Every structure is written in C-alpha cells, then in structure tokens.
Amino acid sequence: MADLYVDLSQREVFLKTLERDGNVENLEFSFYAKNNARHIGLVSSKRIMIDDIPHALSVIRDITQLKAIEAKLQQSEERHRLLADNAADVIWTMDLEGRFSYISPSVEKLRGYTVEEIMAQTPEEVLCPDSLIHMQEGLARAINSVQNGLPFQVFRGELEQPCKDGSTVWTEATVSGIYSEDGRFIGMLGVTRDISERKLMEEEIRRLSITDKLTQSFNRLKLDETLEQQFESSKGGGVPFAIIILDIDHFKLVNDTYGHQVGDRVLIELVEALHDNVRAGDVVGRWGGEEFLIILPETTLADATVLAERLRQAVAGHAFSTAGQVTISLGVSAFTTDSSPESIVSRADTALYQAKEKGRNRVEVK
C-alpha cells in the first residue's frame, strides 16, 4: 500500500482519518499507476471486519484528466485576468529558445506593430542595441540559475524599443519564470510598460541638475564630471584634452555702473558668444561668478591656444546690450602627466592670473 502513494504524508492522513472516523470520503491524493506514471485520484474507504480482522474497503476514482482540465481552465482565467488588470501594459510569453509564444494586442499601441509582425521579429528588431545587450545579459543570468537548480531570477530593466514610425519608446520590463505543474521551468512571462513620460521627467531633472540657472550653460557639477571623465580617458589611452578658464575683465565695474540685471545680461550674452565659437563636442560651463570653464576633448595645447584667441577676439568685438564693449582674459592648459584634474585646472588658473597681471584682454598658456 505504501508503494501506491507518491507522497507518504498523504498515506498518513488517509490512515489517521480512517482510524478516527471509520471511513474516508473523496480524499484527493497522488498515486503511481502502471509504468510508475503519476496520477491523481479520489479515494473513498470504509473500515470493515473480515474474520475479526479489520480491513479497508476502498474505491479509487482516477481524476487525472479532470485535474488537467481544471489547471488549463485556471491558467486561462488567470491569463485573462492579468490582461484585464494590465490593459495598458504589454503581456508576453517566451519559450526557452527566445521566441515569443504570446503577445497581448496592446503592443500595437506601444510600438505601432501588429502582434503578427512582432511575433516574426528578431531580437535585434525588438530592442535597440544597448537594451538588447542588457536584456540578454539579464536573461542569461536568470536561465543559468535555473540550469543550476536555482529559482529563476526575476529580471527588471529599462529597455528602449524601436517603433514602426522610426521613433523609439522607453519601456520597463519585468520577466519571471513559468513552471509546469511538476516544477519544470518551461518559459518566461514578461510585462512591458511604457515609461516614456517618466524618462522625459528624469531627463529634465538631470538637465536641471547640471545646468546653470542664469546662463543655461553647464554648472560646476557637470564640469567636474566631465573633467574627471576626460582625465581618466587621457590617463588611460593617451587621448589629449585641454581646458580654457576665462574671466570677464572689470565685471564689478559693469555691475556697479549699470546694475546687476545688466551684469546678468552680460553673462548670458557671453555664453552665447562662446557657444557660437566652440565645437559641438566642447563643454562650456559657469565655473563660478563671472568665471567660465571650457573643456576641449581631443585637443592639443596649441589648438586650444588658437581657440582661446578666437574667443577673445569674438567677445571683444561683440556689442553687449547696454554695457557696450566687454573683454575677457583667458588661461589655457592641457593634460600632460598630471596626477589629477585639479592640477590641470590649477595651471589654467595660474595662466588666467598672469593674463590679468599683464593687462587683461589676453591669452596666457601654462
């Protein structure tokens, strides 16, 4: 009798119930049939005496097929409930080979493609390059866990996906494992949500955090970040970079003569003049007060000096609102064997001081 049960604890429940009540009605249990196949049955038993020896008269009804139908019905009901609860989200399932086995119709609103079109797409068509790498790495870790007998590690990530109109949309995907009734990992269930508005908000928050409120150039935070990045790049790969520090000559006199509103306007117009004369990849920012820093990637000291002179002439030739002519002094330095970004800035600062000492409206190199 013990060999009949898949789970011996179910046998103990059966015997205790029979001993206590004298009968058992429709107790569900798992049992082995022919060829050790697992089945599910309902057992009803009654204690009887035969020659003064207690026996159990039992009837077992095989309900394996019925339970399978119930499981499919429950799975279907859960899927429809999931779709109803997440109508704006895209629900999808994927097999172990990475092929979609189901995609909810809401995907067309998200990406412009029909379900049929997406079912035929390659991974490269489903995700933008960087997001594809991120997704593949995450799923590889999750599947590796399963192959080592561990639970599927739920993947959560922000992914950029191409749309039919040529644009892209940012989504947040959550991917979990799908298991069969006997605990086998059989696929993946994903929920994808449009986070475009959130990404735009995050980008705006980031932009504000690195932007000088008055001049709309970069602020000290962004300049420090870029300096560190350029320094590490030059130190590791020998790529040259240079910086220019500049200061408005006699700016206090501008404020004292015309007022701070005119002084603010001079700062704004100065930044516009700088942007008109630097390259697209150069970084212009407010270092503090009337002092500005320009970071020049992949630029030698000689080329930076030429640019600094061009900037000096452009500012000197500009007619500022109300204030008229304004001049600037500039200090230039470039990466050599510096041990830190601060040493490069220090040399440029020294050069700027020398330009001031030598009469202003000039470029000095250090």
C-alpha positions as CSV (number, residue, x, y, z in Angstrom):
1,M,0.0,0.0,0.0
2,A,2.9,2.4,0.8
3,D,4.3,2.0,-2.8
4,L,1.0,3.3,-4.1
5,Y,1.5,6.8,-2.8
6,V,3.7,9.5,-4.4
7,D,3.6,11.4,-1.1
8,L,3.7,9.2,2.0
9,S,2.3,12.0,4.1
10,Q,-1.0,11.6,2.2
11,R,-1.0,7.9,3.3
12,E,-0.7,9.0,6.9
13,V,-3.6,11.4,6.5
14,F,-5.7,8.6,4.9
15,L,-4.9,6.1,7.7
16,K,-5.5,8.6,10.6
17,T,-8.8,9.7,9.1
18,L,-9.9,6.1,8.6
19,E,-8.9,5.2,12.2
20,R,-10.6,8.3,13.6
21,D,-13.8,8.3,11.6
22,G,-14.1,4.8,10.4
23,N,-14.5,6.0,6.8
24,V,-12.9,8.3,4.3
25,E,-14.8,10.2,1.6
26,N,-13.3,11.7,-1.6
27,L,-9.8,12.3,-0.2
28,E,-7.5,13.6,-3.0
29,F,-4.1,12.0,-3.4
30,S,-1.3,11.4,-5.9
31,F,-0.5,7.7,-6.7
32,Y,1.6,5.6,-9.0
33,A,-0.1,3.7,-11.8
34,K,1.4,1.4,-14.4
35,N,4.9,2.2,-15.5
36,N,5.3,4.4,-12.5
37,A,3.1,7.1,-14.1
38,R,1.8,9.7,-11.7
39,H,-2.0,10.0,-11.4
40,I,-4.4,12.0,-9.2
41,G,-7.2,10.1,-7.6
42,L,-10.1,10.4,-5.1
43,V,-10.3,7.6,-2.6
44,S,-13.3,6.7,-0.5
45,S,-12.9,4.0,2.1
46,K,-14.7,2.3,4.9
47,R,-13.5,0.1,7.7
48,I,-14.9,-3.4,7.7
49,M,-14.2,-6.6,9.7
50,I,-13.4,-9.8,7.9
51,D,-12.9,-12.8,10.3
52,D,-12.5,-10.3,13.1
53,I,-9.6,-8.7,11.2
54,P,-10.0,-5.0,10.3
55,H,-9.8,-4.2,6.6
56,A,-10.4,-1.1,4.5
57,L,-12.8,-1.4,1.6
58,S,-11.7,1.4,-0.9
59,V,-12.8,2.8,-4.2
60,I,-10.3,5.0,-6.1
61,R,-11.5,7.2,-8.9
62,D,-8.8,8.4,-11.3
63,I,-9.3,12.2,-11.8
64,T,-6.0,13.0,-13.6
65,Q,-7.6,14.2,-16.8
66,L,-10.2,16.2,-14.8
67,K,-7.4,18.0,-12.8
68,A,-5.5,18.7,-16.1
69,I,-8.6,20.4,-17.5
70,E,-9.1,22.4,-14.3
71,A,-5.4,23.5,-14.4
72,K,-5.8,24.7,-18.0
73,L,-9.0,26.5,-17.1
74,Q,-7.4,28.2,-14.2
75,Q,-4.4,29.2,-16.3
76,S,-6.7,30.6,-18.9
77,E,-8.7,32.5,-16.3
78,E,-5.5,33.9,-14.7
79,R,-4.2,35.0,-18.1
80,H,-7.4,36.9,-19.0
81,R,-7.5,38.4,-15.5
82,L,-3.9,39.5,-15.9
83,L,-4.7,41.1,-19.3
84,A,-7.7,42.9,-17.9
85,D,-5.7,44.2,-14.9
86,N,-2.9,45.5,-17.2
87,A,-4.7,46.6,-20.3
88,A,-2.2,49.4,-20.9
89,D,0.8,47.0,-20.5
90,V,2.1,44.5,-22.9
91,I,1.9,40.9,-21.6
92,W,4.1,38.3,-23.4
93,T,5.4,34.8,-23.0
94,M,8.6,33.5,-24.5
95,D,9.9,29.9,-24.9
96,L,13.4,28.7,-23.9
97,E,14.8,29.5,-27.4
98,G,13.8,33.2,-27.0
99,R,10.8,33.0,-29.4
100,F,7.6,34.8,-28.5
101,S,4.7,32.4,-27.8
102,Y,2.2,35.0,-26.9
103,I,2.0,38.9,-27.1
104,S,-1.0,40.9,-26.0
105,P,-2.7,43.2,-28.5
106,S,-1.7,46.3,-26.5
107,V,1.7,46.1,-28.2
108,E,0.4,47.8,-31.3
109,K,-0.5,50.9,-29.3
110,L,3.0,50.9,-27.8
111,R,5.2,50.3,-30.9
112,G,2.9,50.5,-33.9
113,Y,3.5,46.9,-35.0
114,T,0.7,44.3,-35.0
115,V,1.1,41.2,-32.9
116,E,1.8,39.1,-36.1
117,E,4.6,41.5,-37.1
118,I,6.3,41.4,-33.7
119,M,6.0,37.6,-33.5
120,A,8.1,37.4,-36.6
121,Q,10.7,39.9,-35.5
122,T,14.3,39.1,-34.5
123,P,15.7,40.2,-31.1
124,E,17.6,42.9,-32.9
125,E,14.2,44.2,-34.2
126,V,12.5,44.1,-30.8
127,L,15.2,46.0,-28.8
128,C,17.6,48.8,-29.5
129,P,21.3,47.7,-29.4
130,D,22.2,48.7,-25.9
131,S,19.0,47.4,-24.5
132,L,19.3,44.1,-26.3
133,I,22.7,43.5,-24.6
134,H,21.2,44.5,-21.2
135,M,18.2,42.1,-21.7
136,Q,20.4,39.2,-23.0
137,E,22.8,39.5,-20.0
138,G,19.9,39.6,-17.5
139,L,18.1,36.6,-19.0
140,A,21.3,34.7,-19.3
141,R,21.9,35.1,-15.6
142,A,18.4,34.0,-14.9
143,I,18.5,30.9,-17.1
144,N,21.9,30.0,-15.7
145,S,20.3,30.0,-12.3
146,V,17.6,27.6,-13.5
147,Q,20.1,25.3,-15.1
148,N,21.9,25.1,-11.7
149,G,18.8,24.1,-9.9
150,L,18.0,27.6,-8.5
151,P,14.8,29.6,-8.9
152,F,14.5,31.9,-12.0
153,Q,15.9,35.3,-11.1
154,V,13.3,37.9,-11.9
155,F,14.6,40.4,-14.4
156,R,13.7,44.0,-14.2
157,G,15.1,46.6,-16.5
158,E,14.5,49.8,-18.6
159,L,14.6,49.0,-22.3
160,E,14.5,51.1,-25.4
161,Q,12.4,49.7,-28.2
162,P,12.1,50.7,-31.9
163,C,8.7,51.8,-33.2
164,K,7.2,51.3,-36.6
165,D,7.3,55.1,-37.3
166,G,11.0,55.2,-36.8
167,S,11.0,56.6,-33.3
168,T,11.8,54.7,-30.1
169,V,9.9,54.2,-26.9
170,W,11.3,53.6,-23.4
171,T,9.8,50.7,-21.5
172,E,10.2,48.9,-18.2
173,A,10.1,45.1,-18.5
174,T,9.6,42.6,-15.7
175,V,10.3,39.0,-16.6
176,S,9.6,36.0,-14.4
177,G,9.8,32.2,-14.9
178,I,6.9,29.9,-16.0
179,Y,6.9,26.5,-14.4
180,S,4.9,23.3,-15.2
181,E,2.9,21.5,-12.5
182,D,5.8,19.2,-11.8
183,G,8.1,22.2,-11.2
184,R,9.9,22.2,-14.5
185,F,11.0,25.6,-16.0
186,I,9.2,25.9,-19.3
187,G,9.4,29.6,-20.3
188,M,9.2,33.2,-19.4
189,L,6.4,35.6,-18.7
190,G,7.0,39.3,-19.3
191,V,5.2,42.5,-18.6
192,T,6.3,45.6,-20.5
193,R,5.2,49.1,-19.5
194,D,5.5,52.4,-21.3
195,I,7.7,54.7,-19.2
196,S,8.3,57.5,-21.8
197,E,6.9,60.2,-19.6
198,R,8.9,59.1,-16.6
199,K,12.1,59.1,-18.7
200,L,11.4,62.6,-20.0
201,M,10.9,63.8,-16.4
202,E,14.1,62.1,-15.3
203,E,16.0,63.7,-18.2
204,E,14.6,67.1,-17.4
205,I,15.6,66.7,-13.7
206,R,19.0,65.6,-14.8
207,R,19.3,68.6,-17.2
208,L,18.3,71.0,-14.4
209,S,20.8,69.4,-12.0
210,I,23.7,70.1,-14.4
211,T,22.6,73.5,-15.8
212,D,23.4,77.0,-14.5
213,K,20.1,78.7,-14.0
214,L,21.1,82.1,-15.2
215,T,23.2,81.4,-18.3
216,Q,21.8,77.9,-19.2
217,S,25.3,76.7,-19.7
218,F,26.6,73.7,-17.7
219,N,27.2,74.2,-14.0
220,R,30.1,73.2,-11.7
221,L,28.7,69.7,-11.2
222,K,28.7,68.9,-14.9
223,L,32.1,70.5,-15.4
224,D,33.6,68.4,-12.5
225,E,32.1,65.2,-14.0
226,T,33.4,66.0,-17.5
227,L,36.9,66.9,-16.2
228,E,37.1,63.6,-14.4
229,Q,35.9,61.6,-17.4
230,Q,38.4,63.4,-19.7
231,F,41.2,62.9,-17.2
232,E,40.6,59.2,-17.0
233,S,40.4,58.9,-20.8
234,S,43.7,60.7,-21.3
235,K,45.4,58.9,-18.5
236,G,44.3,55.5,-19.8
237,G,44.5,56.0,-23.5
238,G,46.8,58.9,-24.2
239,V,44.0,61.0,-25.7
240,P,44.8,64.7,-25.4
241,F,42.5,67.2,-23.9
242,A,42.8,70.9,-22.9
243,I,40.8,73.4,-20.9
244,I,40.3,77.2,-21.0
245,I,39.4,79.3,-18.0
246,L,38.2,82.8,-18.7
247,D,37.1,85.7,-16.7
248,I,35.3,89.0,-17.6
249,D,37.6,91.9,-17.1
250,H,36.3,94.6,-14.7
251,F,33.0,92.8,-14.2
252,K,32.5,94.5,-10.9
253,L,32.6,97.8,-12.6
254,V,29.8,96.7,-15.0
255,N,27.6,95.8,-12.1
256,D,28.4,99.0,-10.2
257,T,27.8,101.2,-13.3
258,Y,24.7,99.5,-14.8
259,G,23.3,97.3,-12.1
260,H,23.1,93.6,-11.6
261,Q,20.4,93.0,-14.2
262,V,22.7,94.4,-16.9
263,G,25.5,92.3,-15.4
264,D,23.4,89.2,-15.6
265,R,22.6,90.1,-19.3
266,V,26.4,90.3,-20.0
267,L,26.9,86.8,-18.6
268,I,24.1,85.4,-20.8
269,E,25.4,87.1,-23.9
270,L,28.9,86.0,-23.1
271,V,27.8,82.3,-23.0
272,E,26.0,82.8,-26.4
273,A,29.2,84.2,-27.9
274,L,31.2,81.3,-26.5
275,H,28.8,78.7,-27.9
276,D,29.0,80.4,-31.3
277,N,32.7,79.9,-31.5
278,V,33.4,76.4,-30.0
279,R,32.9,73.0,-31.5
280,A,29.8,70.8,-30.9
281,G,31.8,68.4,-28.6
282,D,33.3,71.2,-26.4
283,V,31.8,71.7,-23.0
284,V,31.1,75.3,-21.8
285,G,30.1,75.9,-18.2
286,R,30.0,78.5,-15.5
287,W,32.8,77.8,-13.1
288,G,31.7,80.5,-10.6
289,G,30.6,84.1,-10.6
290,E,31.9,85.7,-13.9
291,E,34.4,82.9,-14.4
292,F,33.8,80.2,-17.1
293,L,35.5,76.9,-18.0
294,I,35.6,75.3,-21.4
295,I,36.7,71.6,-21.7
296,L,38.1,70.7,-25.1
297,P,38.2,66.9,-25.8
298,E,40.9,65.5,-28.1
299,T,42.6,68.9,-28.3
300,T,46.3,69.8,-28.0
301,L,47.6,72.8,-26.1
302,A,48.5,74.5,-29.4
303,D,44.9,74.1,-30.8
304,A,43.4,75.2,-27.5
305,T,45.5,78.4,-27.6
306,V,44.3,79.2,-31.1
307,L,40.7,78.7,-30.0
308,A,41.2,80.9,-26.9
309,E,42.5,83.7,-29.0
310,R,39.5,83.4,-31.4
311,L,37.2,83.6,-28.4
312,R,39.0,86.6,-27.0
313,Q,38.5,88.5,-30.3
314,A,34.9,87.4,-30.7
315,V,34.0,88.8,-27.2
316,A,36.0,92.0,-27.7
317,G,34.2,92.6,-31.0
318,H,30.7,91.9,-29.6
319,A,28.4,94.8,-28.6
320,F,26.8,93.9,-25.3
321,S,23.4,95.2,-24.5
322,T,23.7,98.4,-22.5
323,A,27.2,97.6,-21.3
324,G,28.8,98.0,-24.7
325,Q,32.2,96.6,-25.1
326,V,33.4,93.9,-22.6
327,T,36.7,92.0,-22.7
328,I,37.8,88.7,-21.2
329,S,41.1,87.2,-20.0
330,L,41.9,83.6,-20.7
331,G,44.2,80.9,-19.2
332,V,44.9,77.7,-21.2
333,S,46.4,74.4,-20.1
334,A,46.3,70.8,-21.3
335,F,46.8,67.3,-19.9
336,T,50.4,66.2,-19.6
337,T,51.5,63.9,-16.8
338,D,49.0,65.3,-14.3
339,S,48.1,63.2,-11.3
340,S,44.6,64.7,-11.0
341,P,42.2,67.0,-12.9
342,E,42.8,69.7,-10.2
343,S,46.4,70.1,-11.3
344,I,45.3,70.9,-14.9
345,V,42.8,73.4,-13.6
346,S,45.4,74.9,-11.3
347,R,47.8,75.6,-14.2
348,A,45.0,77.2,-16.2
349,D,44.1,79.3,-13.2
350,T,47.7,80.5,-12.9
351,A,47.7,81.3,-16.6
352,L,44.5,83.3,-16.2
353,Y,46.1,85.2,-13.3
354,Q,49.1,86.0,-15.4
355,A,46.8,87.3,-18.2
356,K,45.2,89.7,-15.6
357,E,48.6,90.8,-14.4
358,K,49.8,91.5,-17.9
359,G,46.9,94.0,-18.7
360,R,43.8,91.8,-19.3
361,N,42.1,91.1,-22.6
362,R,44.7,88.5,-23.5
363,V,45.5,84.8,-23.6
364,E,48.2,83.1,-21.4
365,V,49.3,79.5,-21.5
366,K,50.7,77.3,-18.7
